Amino acid sequence: MNLVDKVKNRERLTQKEAEALYELDLLTLGELANEIREEKFGKKSYFNINRHINPTNVCADICKFCAYSASRKNPNQYTMSHQEILEIAISAYSRGAKEVHIVSAHNPNGGVDWYMGAFRKIREALPDIHIKAMTGAEVDFLSRQYGLTYDEVLDLMVESGVDSMPGGGAEIFNEKIRDYLCKGKVSSKNWLEIHKKWHRRGKQSNATMLFGHIESRTDRIDHILRLRDLQDITGGFNAFIPLVYQRENNFLKVKNFLSAQEILKTYSISRILLDNIPHIKAYWATTTINLALIAQEFGADDLDGTIEKESIQSSAGANSANGMSLNDFISLIKNSGFIPVERDSLYKELKIYE
């Protein structure tokens, strides 16, 4: 049986077979992925009304791809107070945000309560808002910095009102590549273990993959299949998010950047391989909104959200600093031939914009 037939028969592919998908032409790959996408979601494209909050850029870790950390190129350090974080959340909620997405640098000065206290204040003031916070890398940092077990950090998160975890910090799972990109950061094994423990608490999370830097296609496939293996065990990932590496203002000297075709192939292959993770998100902050919309034809079914303000990707060149208005978001999705569906953080449909 050839590769295309195996995909059409919904048979799982091996590492080598999955790598061979990249050799298919883009339109064939897109058709295969879109067929799976439409079986699951028809022409729906999901988004949420959310607010990204990045409370500090002071970081103990040094990642070559990062343009956000104040420990390297950026001398303008900041750390928000709990009150500042709370005011941003309240303001966003008043404008319709259903989720706050809180991701920080690894600040060695704040203490555990700086992290957890912010979540508690938001939960007390806004009991209905969904708090998505703490990447696996942040969990690992707090564990190392303060002598806590992963279980202890995760339990503190639950007690402090965190509802779900974002997928950041996964980067690429190949440890040799990882050692060059972000030496000292959470290992791939421990990132997976943290999410496994989170899922066993009955909680959900996302998973990411940073690609388009120095990794190979083999590395990408290995990364995706490791996520598939964990999902077989826990079922706790609700979305996979391939993040396109942003090239500006960082210390990773990449000369050859990905073509749009390579990016779209990676989305399609993700949809084909991840038969057990429901959603594939084309995070427009790293792909541009135009390519993210095209990706909806190549297996992706989600765009993330309105964002409102974003600091990490935009510091490396992404056009996401000020988010996007709800009306623009809806119009762009409709004009691309899809049905905009506002969702909550766990993909419950809230409103369909016919």
Secondary structure, 3 states (H helix, E strand, C coil): CCHHHHHHCCCCCCHHHHHHHCCCCHHHHHHHHHHHHHHHHCCEEEEECEEEECCECCCCCCCCCCCCCCCCCCCCCCECCHHHHHHHHHHHHHCCCCEEEECCCCCCCCCHHHHHHHHHHHHHHCCCCEEEECCHHHHHHHHHHHCCCHHHHHHHHHHHCCCEECCCCCCCCCHHHHHHHHCCCCCHHHHHHHHHHHHCCCCEEEEEEEECCCCCHHHHHHHHHHHHHHHHHHCCEEEEEEEECCCCCCCCCCCCCCCHHHHHHHHHHHHHHCCCCCEEECCHHHHCHHHHHHHCCCCCCEEEECCCCCCCCHHHCCCCCCCCCHHHHHHHHHHCCCEEEEECCCCCEEEECC
